[in-house]
Amino acid sequence: MPQVFSSNANGIARFVLWGVCFFAIFVAIGGTAFLRSGFVTGVGQPIAQPIPFSHKHHVGEIGLDCRYCHSGVETSASAGLPATEVCMTCHSQLFTNADMLAPVRASLASGQPLQWQRVNPVPDFVYFNHSIHIAKGVACETCHGEVDDMPLMKKAHSLSMEWCLGCHRDPAPNLRPPQDVFLLHWKPPQDIEEVRRSLISILDIHTQTMTDCYVCHR
């Protein structure tokens, strides 16, 4: 009876099977890496705004407090975006004819608010409350990065479910005294570990329930 397969058939079959396995692994690893890259998460990519507002200038150089523009951060779920009148508090006196501020002047004249683009959005099915995080000692820069070094605002972290759960499982490394949450480039004291353990008790942080689904999905 004639031989159907050549003597090299087994070797070729093994090569093809191993090749398929390695290709599948490569696709899985590559796909995971791509989904976590800045191309998908937007981390590190500035977003175009109606005006090129610089946190580096306003926060880092002038020293504006976060709450001046984001007035709701301590009291509501949303931090809030500045109204045109907030911008014009200064710019009715400074750089009044600057070309880049033309949209601000037009907004004030028309009464139509500036259409700011959110840099750190979360999906509609996620409930996030700024005020509770501030009250529990989670600093602005923990999630938003060192904005005083950003000429244009960009996302510092993915804000993915995995990233948020990492903090909810072990919040201690991200805690600081509530009076320090608005400080940038904060330097923890030498006894920070003891401080953080006490904050969990003092601020009534229930670590055993913080990963329950209803905390973020209501």
GUDREN-894656 format. One record per atom (N, C-alpha, C): residue number from 1; chain; atom name; y, x, z. Coordinates in nm, 3 decimals. Atoms other than C-alpha are relative to their C-alpha. Layout:
- NUM A CA Y X Z
...
END
This chain:
- 1 A N -0.119 0.086 0.000
- 1 A CA 0.000 0.000 0.000
- 1 A C 0.124 0.090 0.000
- 2 A N -0.118 -0.086 0.010
- 2 A CA 0.333 0.150 -0.101
- 2 A C 0.088 -0.010 0.124
- 3 A N -0.089 -0.004 -0.117
- 3 A CA 0.576 0.253 0.174
- 3 A C 0.131 -0.071 -0.034
- 4 A N -0.120 0.079 0.026
- 4 A CA 0.864 0.002 0.199
- 4 A C 0.127 0.077 0.036
- 5 A N -0.118 -0.073 -0.047
- 5 A CA 1.106 0.217 0.400
- 5 A C -0.025 0.150 -0.013
- 6 A N 0.010 -0.145 0.010
- 6 A CA 1.180 0.583 0.353
- 6 A C -0.018 0.061 0.139
- 7 A N 0.020 -0.068 -0.128
- 7 A CA 1.111 0.838 0.623
- 7 A C 0.129 0.011 0.082
- 8 A N -0.129 -0.010 -0.070
- 8 A CA 1.481 0.839 0.710
- 8 A C 0.050 -0.135 0.052
- 9 A N -0.047 0.135 -0.033
- 9 A CA 1.503 0.464 0.771
- 9 A C 0.027 -0.017 0.149
- 10 A N -0.021 0.015 -0.146
- 10 A CA 1.457 0.483 1.148
- 10 A C 0.127 0.070 0.046
- 11 A N -0.120 -0.074 -0.038
- 11 A CA 1.726 0.745 1.180
- 11 A C 0.126 -0.072 -0.043
- 12 A N -0.116 0.074 0.050
- 12 A CA 1.966 0.545 0.965
- 12 A C 0.024 -0.125 0.084
- 13 A N -0.014 0.122 -0.081
- 13 A CA 1.895 0.228 1.166
- 13 A C 0.060 0.032 0.136
- 14 A N -0.055 -0.038 -0.130
- 14 A CA 1.959 0.406 1.493
- 14 A C 0.148 0.038 -0.012
- 15 A N -0.139 -0.039 0.021
- 15 A CA 2.280 0.554 1.353
- 15 A C 0.089 -0.122 -0.015
- 16 A N -0.080 0.122 0.022
- 16 A CA 2.403 0.212 1.239
- 16 A C 0.016 -0.077 0.131
- 17 A N -0.007 0.075 -0.126
- 17 A CA 2.315 0.044 1.571
- 17 A C 0.093 0.067 0.100
- 18 A N -0.089 -0.072 -0.091
- 18 A CA 2.483 0.315 1.776
- 18 A C 0.145 -0.007 -0.048
- 19 A N -0.135 0.011 0.055
- 19 A CA 2.781 0.304 1.541
- 19 A C 0.063 -0.134 0.031
- 20 A N -0.050 0.135 -0.032
- 20 A CA 2.815 -0.073 1.592
- 20 A C 0.037 -0.008 0.147
- 21 A N -0.028 0.002 -0.144
- 21 A CA 2.794 -0.027 1.970
- 21 A C 0.129 0.075 0.033
- 22 A N -0.120 -0.079 -0.027
- 22 A CA 3.057 0.248 1.974
- 22 A C 0.124 -0.068 -0.056
- 23 A N -0.114 0.070 0.060
- 23 A CA 3.282 0.046 1.742
- 23 A C 0.042 -0.117 0.089
- 24 A N -0.030 0.113 -0.088
- 24 A CA 3.256 -0.259 1.970
- 24 A C 0.071 0.047 0.127
- 25 A N -0.064 -0.055 -0.120
- 25 A CA 3.341 -0.046 2.274
- 25 A C 0.142 0.045 -0.031
- 26 A N -0.133 -0.047 0.040
- 26 A CA 3.633 0.112 2.087
- 26 A C 0.096 -0.117 -0.017
- 27 A N -0.084 0.118 0.021
- 27 A CA 3.765 -0.230 1.986
- 27 A C 0.038 -0.063 0.134
- 28 A N -0.027 0.060 -0.131
- 28 A CA 3.732 -0.361 2.342
- 28 A C 0.103 0.081 0.078
- 29 A N -0.093 -0.086 -0.073
- 29 A CA 3.909 -0.061 2.497
- 29 A C 0.137 0.001 -0.068
- 30 A N -0.126 -0.003 0.075
- 30 A CA 4.170 -0.044 2.223
- 30 A C 0.076 -0.132 0.011
- 31 A N -0.064 0.131 -0.013
- 31 A CA 4.235 -0.418 2.242
- 31 A C 0.062 -0.019 0.136
- 32 A N -0.054 0.010 -0.136
- 32 A CA 4.278 -0.403 2.618
- 32 A C 0.126 0.084 0.016
- 33 A N -0.116 -0.089 -0.008
- 33 A CA 4.515 -0.108 2.590
- 33 A C 0.119 -0.059 -0.075
- 34 A N -0.109 0.059 0.079
- 34 A CA 4.716 -0.287 2.320
- 34 A C 0.063 -0.117 0.074
- 35 A N -0.053 0.116 -0.072
- 35 A CA 4.748 -0.605 2.527
- 35 A C 0.084 0.041 0.121
- 36 A N -0.076 -0.048 -0.115
- 36 A CA 4.881 -0.396 2.816
- 36 A C 0.115 0.090 -0.041
- 37 A N -0.105 -0.090 0.047
- 37 A CA 5.118 -0.194 2.600
- 37 A C 0.134 -0.072 -0.005
- 38 A N -0.133 0.057 0.008
- 38 A CA 5.490 -0.244 2.571
- 38 A C 0.021 -0.087 -0.122
- 39 A N -0.013 0.084 0.118
- 39 A CA 5.441 -0.398 2.227
- 39 A C -0.027 -0.147 0.033
- 40 A N 0.036 0.137 -0.040
- 40 A CA 5.289 -0.705 2.394
- 40 A C 0.076 -0.044 0.124
- 41 A N -0.064 0.038 -0.126
- 41 A CA 5.435 -0.700 2.746
- 41 A C 0.152 0.007 -0.006
- 42 A N -0.144 -0.016 0.010
- 42 A CA 5.785 -0.599 2.637
- 42 A C 0.058 0.099 0.098
- 43 A N -0.049 -0.096 -0.098
- 43 A CA 5.808 -0.336 2.910
- 43 A C 0.074 0.114 -0.070
- 44 A N -0.077 -0.111 0.054
- 44 A CA 6.080 -0.082 2.836
- 44 A C 0.078 -0.030 -0.126
- 45 A N -0.068 0.035 0.124
- 45 A CA 6.223 -0.273 2.539
- 45 A C 0.122 -0.088 0.029
- 46 A N -0.120 0.081 -0.022
- 46 A CA 6.586 -0.390 2.567
- 46 A C 0.000 -0.123 -0.089
- 47 A N -0.010 0.126 0.073
- 47 A CA 6.655 -0.746 2.455
- 47 A C 0.145 -0.024 -0.040
- 48 A N -0.135 0.024 0.049
- 48 A CA 6.957 -0.832 2.242
- 48 A C 0.064 -0.117 0.076
- 49 A N -0.075 0.100 -0.075
- 49 A CA 7.220 -1.030 2.432
- 49 A C 0.129 -0.035 -0.076
- 50 A N -0.125 0.037 0.066
- 50 A CA 7.539 -1.213 2.329
- 50 A C 0.106 0.110 0.008
- 51 A N -0.085 -0.117 -0.015
- 51 A CA 7.729 -0.912 2.464
- 51 A C -0.086 0.112 0.059
- 52 A N 0.083 -0.113 -0.051
- 52 A CA 7.588 -0.562 2.541
- 52 A C 0.035 0.033 0.144
- 53 A N -0.032 -0.019 -0.142
- 53 A CA 7.617 -0.599 2.918
- 53 A C -0.079 0.119 0.054
- 54 A N 0.063 -0.121 -0.054
- 54 A CA 7.545 -0.269 3.093
- 54 A C -0.011 -0.008 0.151
- 55 A N 0.021 -0.008 -0.144
- 55 A CA 7.391 -0.278 3.439
- 55 A C 0.035 0.140 0.051
- 56 A N -0.032 -0.137 -0.042
- 56 A CA 7.434 0.098 3.448
- 56 A C 0.148 0.013 0.033
- 57 A N -0.144 -0.007 -0.023
- 57 A CA 7.811 0.056 3.422
- 57 A C 0.041 -0.089 0.117
- 58 A N -0.049 0.096 -0.098
- 58 A CA 7.859 -0.256 3.633
- 58 A C -0.061 0.022 0.139
- 59 A N 0.067 -0.020 -0.129
- 59 A CA 7.603 -0.177 3.906
- 59 A C 0.007 0.146 0.042
- 60 A N 0.008 -0.141 -0.036
- 60 A CA 7.561 0.199 3.894
- 60 A C 0.135 0.068 0.016
- 61 A N -0.129 -0.068 -0.003
- 61 A CA 7.921 0.303 3.826
- 61 A C 0.105 -0.076 0.080
- 62 A N -0.101 0.080 -0.072
- 62 A CA 8.136 0.016 3.954
- 62 A C -0.049 -0.040 0.138
- 63 A N 0.056 0.035 -0.130
- 63 A CA 7.899 -0.085 4.233
- 63 A C -0.008 -0.149 0.029
- 64 A N 0.013 0.143 -0.024
- 64 A CA 7.872 -0.460 4.181
- 64 A C -0.132 -0.032 0.068
- 65 A N 0.121 0.045 -0.069
- 65 A CA 7.621 -0.628 4.412
- 65 A C -0.073 -0.099 -0.091
- 66 A N 0.081 0.090 0.081
- 66 A CA 7.334 -0.817 4.248
- 66 A C 0.046 -0.145 0.013
- 67 A N -0.032 0.139 -0.029
- 67 A CA 7.449 -1.139 4.412
- 67 A C 0.131 -0.047 -0.062
- 68 A N -0.126 0.040 0.063
- 68 A CA 7.786 -1.132 4.240
- 68 A C -0.026 -0.079 -0.127
- 69 A N 0.035 0.070 0.124
- 69 A CA 7.627 -1.238 3.910
- 69 A C -0.118 -0.093 0.018
- 70 A N 0.120 0.079 -0.021
- 70 A CA 7.293 -1.371 4.034
- 70 A C 0.011 -0.070 0.136
- 71 A N -0.041 0.059 -0.128
- 71 A CA 7.431 -1.600 4.302
- 71 A C -0.108 -0.083 0.067
- 72 A N 0.102 0.086 -0.059
- 72 A CA 7.119 -1.809 4.355
- 72 A C -0.121 0.073 0.053
- 73 A N 0.121 -0.076 -0.031
- 73 A CA 6.880 -1.528 4.433
- 73 A C -0.047 -0.016 0.144
- 74 A N 0.038 0.013 -0.141
- 74 A CA 6.886 -1.583 4.811
- 74 A C -0.031 -0.143 0.041
- 75 A N 0.009 0.140 -0.043
- 75 A CA 6.884 -1.961 4.811
- 75 A C -0.082 -0.091 -0.089
- 76 A N 0.071 0.088 0.093
- 76 A CA 6.691 -2.094 4.514
- 76 A C -0.111 0.074 -0.073
- 77 A N 0.109 -0.059 0.076
- 77 A CA 6.391 -2.037 4.293
- 77 A C 0.052 0.092 -0.111
- 78 A N -0.058 -0.077 0.108
- 78 A CA 6.612 -1.908 4.013
- 78 A C 0.112 0.089 0.054
- 79 A N -0.107 -0.090 -0.042
- 79 A CA 6.835 -1.605 4.061
- 79 A C 0.134 -0.043 -0.057
- 80 A N -0.122 0.044 0.066
- 80 A CA 7.086 -1.761 3.823
- 80 A C 0.057 0.105 -0.092
- 81 A N -0.069 -0.088 0.094
- 81 A CA 7.280 -1.615 3.534
- 81 A C 0.150 -0.025 0.011
- 82 A N -0.144 0.016 -0.024
- 82 A CA 7.655 -1.554 3.550
- 82 A C 0.066 -0.096 -0.100
- 83 A N -0.082 0.085 0.085
- 83 A CA 7.887 -1.823 3.418
- 83 A C 0.111 0.084 -0.064
- 84 A N -0.108 -0.072 0.068
- 84 A CA 8.160 -1.717 3.178
- 84 A C 0.115 0.029 0.094
- 85 A N -0.111 -0.020 -0.093
- 85 A CA 8.415 -1.763 3.454
- 85 A C -0.022 0.120 0.092
- 86 A N 0.030 -0.117 -0.082
- 86 A CA 8.236 -1.496 3.659
- 86 A C 0.039 0.128 -0.075
- 87 A N -0.038 -0.117 0.081
- 87 A CA 8.278 -1.246 3.376
- 87 A C 0.152 0.013 -0.009
- 88 A N -0.145 -0.003 0.019
- 88 A CA 8.642 -1.345 3.330
- 88 A C 0.077 0.025 0.128
- 89 A N -0.067 -0.038 -0.125
- 89 A CA 8.717 -1.286 3.698
- 89 A C 0.060 0.139 -0.014
- 90 A N -0.049 -0.136 0.024
- 90 A CA 8.751 -0.921 3.599
- 90 A C 0.065 0.014 -0.137
- 91 A N -0.042 -0.029 0.137
- 91 A CA 8.794 -0.937 3.223
- 91 A C 0.118 -0.083 -0.047
- 92 A N -0.131 0.057 0.030
- 92 A CA 9.100 -1.158 3.232
- 92 A C 0.109 0.103 0.023
- 93 A N -0.094 -0.107 -0.030
- 93 A CA 9.265 -0.838 3.355
- 93 A C -0.040 0.133 -0.064
- 94 A N 0.050 -0.127 0.050
- 94 A CA 9.044 -0.558 3.221
- 94 A C -0.063 -0.017 -0.138
- 95 A N 0.058 0.002 0.137
- 95 A CA 8.957 -0.487 2.856
- 95 A C 0.015 -0.138 -0.062
- 96 A N -0.021 0.139 0.041
- 96 A CA 9.109 -0.823 2.767
- 96 A C -0.015 -0.021 -0.150
- 97 A N 0.007 0.014 0.146
- 97 A CA 9.113 -0.755 2.391
- 97 A C -0.116 0.077 -0.062
- 98 A N 0.114 -0.078 0.053
- 98 A CA 8.789 -0.556 2.360
- 98 A C -0.083 -0.086 -0.095
- 99 A N 0.077 0.074 0.101
- 99 A CA 8.592 -0.658 2.051
- 99 A C -0.132 -0.050 0.057
- 100 A N 0.132 0.040 -0.050
- 100 A CA 8.261 -0.665 2.239
- 100 A C 0.007 -0.120 0.093
- 101 A N -0.015 0.113 -0.091
- 101 A CA 8.402 -0.927 2.477
- 101 A C 0.048 -0.126 -0.071
- 102 A N -0.043 0.119 0.075
- 102 A CA 8.501 -1.168 2.198
- 102 A C -0.088 -0.121 0.030
- 103 A N 0.081 0.118 -0.034
- 103 A CA 8.198 -1.393 2.271
- 103 A C 0.033 -0.059 0.137
- 104 A N -0.036 0.050 -0.133
- 104 A CA 8.309 -1.418 2.635
- 104 A C 0.128 -0.082 -0.009
- 105 A N -0.126 0.073 0.015
- 105 A CA 8.661 -1.522 2.538
- 105 A C -0.022 -0.130 -0.075
- 106 A N 0.030 0.123 0.076
- 106 A CA 8.523 -1.771 2.286
- 106 A C -0.071 -0.101 0.088
- 107 A N 0.072 0.089 -0.091
- 107 A CA 8.291 -1.914 2.551
- 107 A C 0.097 -0.067 0.097
- 108 A N -0.099 0.057 -0.093
- 108 A CA 8.581 -1.962 2.793
- 108 A C 0.087 -0.103 -0.070
- 109 A N -0.087 0.091 0.073
- 109 A CA 8.795 -2.127 2.526
- 109 A C -0.071 -0.129 -0.039
- 110 A N 0.074 0.118 0.048
- 110 A CA 8.522 -2.364 2.403
- 110 A C -0.070 -0.076 0.111
- 111 A N 0.076 0.064 -0.107
- 111 A CA 8.353 -2.437 2.734
- 111 A C -0.150 0.006 -0.021
- 112 A N 0.144 -0.015 0.026
- 112 A CA 8.015 -2.348 2.580
- 112 A C -0.050 0.127 0.068
- 113 A N 0.047 -0.119 -0.073
- 113 A CA 7.815 -2.113 2.805
- 113 A C -0.061 0.104 -0.093
- 114 A N 0.067 -0.107 0.074
- 114 A CA 7.694 -1.779 2.680
- 114 A C -0.151 -0.021 0.005
- 115 A N 0.145 0.019 0.009
- 115 A CA 7.332 -1.792 2.566
- 115 A C -0.071 0.131 0.034
- 116 A N 0.070 -0.121 -0.044
- 116 A CA 7.185 -1.510 2.774
- 116 A C -0.150 -0.015 -0.026
- 117 A N 0.144 -0.002 0.023
- 117 A CA 6.828 -1.414 2.686
- 117 A C -0.069 0.057 0.124
- 118 A N 0.071 -0.048 -0.119
- 118 A CA 6.589 -1.381 2.980
- 118 A C -0.081 0.125 -0.033
- 119 A N 0.071 -0.126 0.017
- 119 A CA 6.451 -1.031 3.015
- 119 A C -0.134 -0.004 0.073
- 120 A N 0.121 0.005 -0.082
- 120 A CA 6.190 -1.113 3.280
- 120 A C -0.049 -0.145 0.015
- 121 A N 0.046 0.138 -0.011
- 121 A CA 6.055 -1.459 3.197
- 121 A C -0.143 -0.006 0.053
- 122 A N 0.139 0.028 -0.036
- 122 A CA 5.738 -1.606 3.344
- 122 A C -0.041 -0.128 -0.071
- 123 A N 0.043 0.122 0.070
- 123 A CA 5.526 -1.874 3.175
- 123 A C 0.037 -0.127 0.076
- 124 A N -0.036 0.128 -0.061
- 124 A CA 5.607 -2.240 3.240
- 124 A C -0.099 -0.044 0.106
- 125 A N 0.102 0.044 -0.097
- 125 A CA 5.282 -2.282 3.431
- 125 A C -0.001 0.085 0.126
- 126 A N -0.009 -0.087 -0.117
- 126 A CA 5.384 -2.016 3.684
- 126 A C 0.121 -0.043 0.084
- 127 A N -0.110 0.030 -0.092
- 127 A CA 5.591 -2.109 3.989
- 127 A C 0.042 0.129 0.069
- 128 A N -0.053 -0.120 -0.065
- 128 A CA 5.809 -1.822 4.102
- 128 A C 0.130 -0.034 0.070
- 129 A N -0.118 0.029 -0.080
- 129 A CA 6.070 -1.845 4.376
- 129 A C 0.065 0.131 0.044
- 130 A N -0.069 -0.123 -0.039
- 130 A CA 6.324 -1.565 4.409
- 130 A C 0.032 0.003 0.149
- 131 A N -0.050 0.000 -0.137
- 131 A CA 6.451 -1.674 4.748
- 131 A C -0.107 0.038 0.102
- 132 A N 0.105 -0.031 -0.097
- 132 A CA 6.115 -1.651 4.926
- 132 A C -0.035 0.148 -0.004
- 133 A N 0.029 -0.142 0.011
- 133 A CA 6.055 -1.300 4.794
- 133 A C 0.109 0.084 0.068
- 134 A N -0.111 -0.069 -0.066
- 134 A CA 6.400 -1.187 4.908
- 134 A C -0.011 -0.014 0.151
- 135 A N 0.009 0.026 -0.144
- 135 A CA 6.350 -1.348 5.249
- 135 A C -0.115 0.077 0.065
- 136 A N 0.116 -0.070 -0.054
- 136 A CA 6.014 -1.172 5.292
- 136 A C 0.008 0.151 -0.018
- 137 A N -0.018 -0.145 0.005
- 137 A CA 6.152 -0.826 5.222
- 137 A C -0.045 0.067 -0.128
- 138 A N 0.034 -0.061 0.130
- 138 A CA 6.064 -0.773 4.854
- 138 A C 0.131 0.028 -0.073
- 139 A N -0.128 -0.040 0.057
- 139 A CA 6.348 -0.581 4.692
- 139 A C 0.011 -0.034 -0.147
- 140 A N -0.024 0.027 0.142
- 140 A CA 6.507 -0.653 4.356
- 140 A C -0.065 0.107 -0.087
- 141 A N 0.049 -0.108 0.085
- 141 A CA 6.408 -0.311 4.223
- 141 A C -0.152 0.008 -0.003
- 142 A N 0.146 0.002 0.002
- 142 A CA 6.042 -0.373 4.312
- 142 A C -0.050 -0.063 -0.129
- 143 A N 0.042 0.070 0.122
- 143 A CA 6.015 -0.613 4.018
- 143 A C 0.084 0.039 -0.122
- 144 A N -0.091 -0.019 0.112
- 144 A CA 6.319 -0.532 3.806
- 144 A C 0.031 0.146 -0.029
- 145 A N -0.025 -0.140 0.023
- 145 A CA 6.327 -0.156 3.837
- 145 A C 0.140 0.041 0.044
- 146 A N -0.130 -0.054 -0.039
- 146 A CA 6.633 0.062 3.891
- 146 A C 0.102 -0.036 -0.108
- 147 A N -0.087 0.054 0.104
- 147 A CA 6.876 -0.150 3.692
- 147 A C 0.129 0.079 -0.015
- 148 A N -0.123 -0.078 0.009
- 148 A CA 7.166 0.081 3.773
- 148 A C -0.014 0.120 -0.094
- 149 A N 0.021 -0.105 0.099
- 149 A CA 7.011 0.328 3.529
- 149 A C -0.024 -0.058 -0.140
- 150 A N 0.030 0.067 0.127
- 150 A CA 6.980 0.073 3.245
- 150 A C 0.129 -0.036 -0.074
- 151 A N -0.116 0.040 0.081
- 151 A CA 7.260 0.069 2.983
- 151 A C -0.016 -0.140 -0.055
- 152 A N 0.035 0.136 0.040
- 152 A CA 7.086 -0.240 2.845
- 152 A C -0.121 -0.042 0.081
- 153 A N 0.106 0.046 -0.089
- 153 A CA 6.860 -0.450 3.063
- 153 A C -0.132 -0.007 -0.074
- 154 A N 0.133 0.005 0.058
- 154 A CA 6.489 -0.413 2.997
- 154 A C -0.102 -0.027 0.109
- 155 A N 0.105 0.031 -0.096
- 155 A CA 6.169 -0.522 3.163
- 155 A C -0.061 0.129 0.053
- 156 A N 0.054 -0.120 -0.064
- 156 A CA 6.044 -0.264 3.413
- 156 A C -0.150 -0.009 0.023
- 157 A N 0.143 0.021 -0.026
- 157 A CA 5.701 -0.416 3.480
- 157 A C -0.047 -0.120 -0.083
- 158 A N 0.055 0.105 0.086
- 158 A CA 5.469 -0.649 3.293
- 158 A C 0.016 -0.139 0.060
- 159 A N -0.002 0.129 -0.071
- 159 A CA 5.491 -0.926 3.558
- 159 A C -0.121 -0.085 -0.037
- 160 A N 0.123 0.070 0.034
- 160 A CA 5.139 -1.016 3.452
- 160 A C -0.065 -0.055 0.127
- 161 A N 0.072 0.055 -0.115
- 161 A CA 4.904 -1.212 3.676
- 161 A C -0.067 0.112 0.079
- 162 A N 0.064 -0.113 -0.066
- 162 A CA 4.716 -0.892 3.751
- 162 A C 0.100 0.078 0.084
- 163 A N -0.102 -0.077 -0.071
- 163 A CA 5.038 -0.715 3.851
- 163 A C 0.047 -0.075 0.125
- 164 A N -0.044 0.079 -0.115
- 164 A CA 5.152 -0.998 4.078
- 164 A C -0.108 -0.009 0.107
- 165 A N 0.109 0.009 -0.097
- 165 A CA 4.810 -1.035 4.240
- 165 A C -0.017 0.130 0.078
- 166 A N 0.009 -0.128 -0.070
- 166 A CA 4.810 -0.665 4.323
- 166 A C 0.091 0.003 0.121
- 167 A N -0.095 0.005 -0.111
- 167 A CA 5.115 -0.721 4.541
- 167 A C -0.041 -0.106 0.101
- 168 A N 0.038 0.108 -0.091
- 168 A CA 4.987 -1.049 4.686
- 168 A C -0.121 0.039 0.084
- 169 A N 0.116 -0.046 -0.077
- 169 A CA 4.662 -0.883 4.791
- 169 A C 0.041 0.100 0.108
- 170 A N -0.044 -0.105 -0.093
- 170 A CA 4.843 -0.594 4.959
- 170 A C 0.151 0.014 -0.010
- 171 A N -0.146 -0.002 0.014
- 171 A CA 5.215 -0.668 4.999
- 171 A C 0.069 0.112 0.075
- 172 A N -0.066 -0.097 -0.088
- 172 A CA 5.285 -0.402 5.262
- 172 A C 0.073 0.112 -0.075
- 173 A N -0.071 -0.110 0.067
- 173 A CA 5.370 -0.116 5.018
- 173 A C 0.131 -0.041 -0.067
- 174 A N -0.121 0.047 0.067
- 174 A CA 5.641 -0.334 4.863
- 174 A C 0.100 -0.065 0.094
- 175 A N -0.090 0.063 -0.096
- 175 A CA 5.808 -0.452 5.183
- 175 A C 0.102 0.099 0.054
- 176 A N -0.104 -0.076 -0.068
- 176 A CA 6.129 -0.332 5.338
- 176 A C 0.080 -0.098 0.085
- 177 A N -0.082 0.092 -0.080
- 177 A CA 6.369 -0.475 5.598
- 177 A C 0.085 -0.087 -0.091
- 178 A N -0.073 0.091 0.089
- 178 A CA 6.534 -0.784 5.443
- 178 A C 0.143 0.041 -0.028
- 179 A N -0.138 -0.041 0.023
- 179 A CA 6.881 -0.636 5.487
- 179 A C 0.012 0.111 -0.104
- 180 A N -0.003 -0.110 0.097
- 180 A CA 6.782 -0.356 5.249
- 180 A C -0.050 -0.040 -0.138
- 181 A N 0.064 0.038 0.127
- 181 A CA 6.639 -0.562 4.963
- 181 A C 0.090 0.019 -0.122
- 182 A N -0.090 -0.015 0.114
- 182 A CA 6.951 -0.525 4.747
- 182 A C 0.041 0.146 -0.024
- 183 A N -0.032 -0.141 0.017
- 183 A CA 6.971 -0.148 4.787
- 183 A C -0.085 0.061 -0.112
- 184 A N 0.071 -0.070 0.105
- 184 A CA 6.878 0.063 4.487
- 184 A C -0.025 0.145 0.042
- 185 A N 0.041 -0.137 -0.035
- 185 A CA 6.703 0.400 4.515
- 185 A C -0.015 0.012 0.153
- 186 A N 0.017 0.005 -0.146
- 186 A CA 6.616 0.305 4.873
- 186 A C -0.097 0.106 0.048
- 187 A N 0.086 -0.102 -0.059
- 187 A CA 6.468 0.581 5.087
- 187 A C -0.061 -0.054 0.129
- 188 A N 0.062 0.056 -0.122
- 188 A CA 6.214 0.451 5.342
- 188 A C 0.008 0.096 0.117
- 189 A N -0.002 -0.087 -0.119
- 189 A CA 6.235 0.582 5.699
- 189 A C -0.138 0.061 0.023
- 190 A N 0.126 -0.069 -0.025
- 190 A CA 5.963 0.809 5.834
- 190 A C -0.106 -0.093 0.059
- 191 A N 0.096 0.091 -0.062
- 191 A CA 5.803 0.525 6.031
- 191 A C -0.021 -0.126 -0.084
- 192 A N 0.004 0.118 0.088
- 192 A CA 5.789 0.296 5.728
- 192 A C -0.131 -0.077 0.011
- 193 A N 0.128 0.070 -0.009
- 193 A CA 5.417 0.217 5.770
- 193 A C 0.000 -0.094 0.121
- 194 A N -0.010 0.085 -0.120
- 194 A CA 5.479 0.086 6.121
- 194 A C 0.098 -0.114 -0.023
- 195 A N -0.099 0.104 0.030
- 195 A CA 5.787 -0.102 6.000
- 195 A C -0.062 -0.109 -0.085
- 196 A N 0.061 0.098 0.089
- 196 A CA 5.587 -0.270 5.726
- 196 A C -0.104 -0.086 0.072
- 197 A N 0.097 0.079 -0.078
- 197 A CA 5.310 -0.374 5.964
- 197 A C 0.073 -0.102 0.087
- 198 A N -0.074 0.093 -0.084
- 198 A CA 5.568 -0.529 6.192
- 198 A C 0.067 -0.109 -0.084
- 199 A N -0.064 0.100 0.087
- 199 A CA 5.742 -0.703 5.900
- 199 A C -0.097 -0.111 -0.038
- 200 A N 0.099 0.103 0.034
- 200 A CA 5.420 -0.882 5.805
- 200 A C -0.009 -0.103 0.110
- 201 A N 0.004 0.093 -0.114
- 201 A CA 5.417 -1.033 6.153
- 201 A C 0.133 -0.071 0.019
- 202 A N -0.132 0.058 -0.027
- 202 A CA 5.790 -1.086 6.199
- 202 A C 0.042 -0.100 -0.107
- 203 A N -0.041 0.086 0.111
- 203 A CA 5.845 -1.239 5.855
- 203 A C -0.103 -0.108 -0.032
- 204 A N 0.101 0.105 0.014
- 204 A CA 5.534 -1.457 5.889
- 204 A C -0.062 -0.001 -0.140
- 205 A N 0.064 -0.015 0.132
- 205 A CA 5.361 -1.327 5.576
- 205 A C -0.149 -0.022 0.016
- 206 A N 0.141 0.037 -0.014
- 206 A CA 5.018 -1.489 5.542
- 206 A C -0.080 0.064 -0.114
- 207 A N 0.071 -0.072 0.106
- 207 A CA 4.825 -1.231 5.341
- 207 A C -0.133 -0.065 -0.036
- 208 A N 0.131 0.059 0.027
- 208 A CA 4.501 -1.430 5.370
- 208 A C 0.007 -0.118 -0.097
- 209 A N -0.012 0.114 0.091
- 209 A CA 4.638 -1.718 5.160
- 209 A C 0.084 0.030 -0.124
- 210 A N -0.094 -0.029 0.108
- 210 A CA 4.869 -1.539 4.918
- 210 A C -0.065 0.012 -0.138
- 211 A N 0.068 -0.003 0.130
- 211 A CA 4.604 -1.518 4.645
- 211 A C -0.059 -0.136 -0.035
- 212 A N 0.046 0.134 0.034
- 212 A CA 4.526 -1.891 4.657
- 212 A C 0.071 -0.049 -0.127
- 213 A N -0.055 0.042 0.130
- 213 A CA 4.581 -2.054 4.318
- 213 A C 0.131 -0.077 0.013
- 214 A N -0.117 0.089 -0.009
- 214 A CA 4.835 -2.309 4.441
- 214 A C 0.129 0.075 0.032
- 215 A N -0.121 -0.076 -0.033
- 215 A CA 5.076 -2.033 4.552
- 215 A C 0.087 0.017 -0.124
- 216 A N -0.075 -0.022 0.123
- 216 A CA 5.176 -1.967 4.191
- 216 A C -0.017 -0.110 -0.104
- 217 A N 0.028 0.106 0.098
- 217 A CA 5.028 -2.266 4.004
- 217 A C 0.001 -0.133 0.071
- 218 A N -0.017 0.126 -0.073
- 218 A CA 5.156 -2.598 4.132
- 218 A C 0.011 -0.118 -0.095
END
